[in-house]
Amino acid sequence: MPAGEYVYLRAAFGEVPGFLYACNSFVLGGASIAAYGAAVAIFVSDIHTFDKQWFVHTVHLFGSDYGLQFGRAS
């Protein structure tokens, strides 16, 4: 979060608008990074086809086996 924008809004409009801007910037900033990641994943899946399961890993933890799989569900 750019601190200069928060300081400017706090000085110009008060504590509440500055705080709301900081919270909004934090939430929407993270959401935009997630949207970029989803867009890249969709683009890559259009130009490169993957198998059904392209990553499979089994972890043995506390006497149980847990599987981690990435790929298409169908």
N, C-alpha and C positions, 0 to 999 in steps of 0.2 A: 504494500500500500504506500503510495507516495505521501510522505508526511507533510509536505508543503501544502497540499490541497486541504488536508484536515486542519492545519493551523490557520490557513486563510479563512475557511468556512467558520471555524470556531471564533476567530477574531471579528469577522464581519457579521455573523448571524447568531452567535451564541453557542452554548455548550450542546444543546439538544441537536440542532442540525449537524454540528460537527460529529457528534457521536453516531447519529443515524447514517451519515455518509461513510464513516469508518466501518460500521457493521455491514452496510450494503456493499461496500467495496470488497470486504473480506469474503462475503458469501458469493457474490457474483463473480469475483475473481477466480475462485475455485471452480465454480460452475463453468466458466469459459474454458478453463484448462481441460476439464472433463469433456466438454463439447469438441474441442480440438482433437482430443484422443479418439473419440468416437468417429469423427470425420475421417481421420487418418486410417482407422481400422476398416471403415467401409470402403475407402478408396483402395487400400491395399488388397482387400478381398475381391475387388472388381478386376484387378490386373494380375493377381496371383491366386490360383485356386489351391486350397489346402485340402488334405484328406479329412475324413470324418474326425479322427482323433489325431491331432498333430503334436500333442505333448501329453505323456502319461507318466506319472511318478507315484510310487508307493512309499509311504512313510510308516515305519514301525515305531509306535509310540505307546509306552506303558502297557505292553502286551497285546496291543491291537494294531491291525493294519488299516491305514487310511489311504485312500486313493485320491490323487489330484489329477484331473483330466481337463484339458482344454481342447476345444474344437466344436464342431456342430453337434447339436443334440439329436438330429434325425439321421 
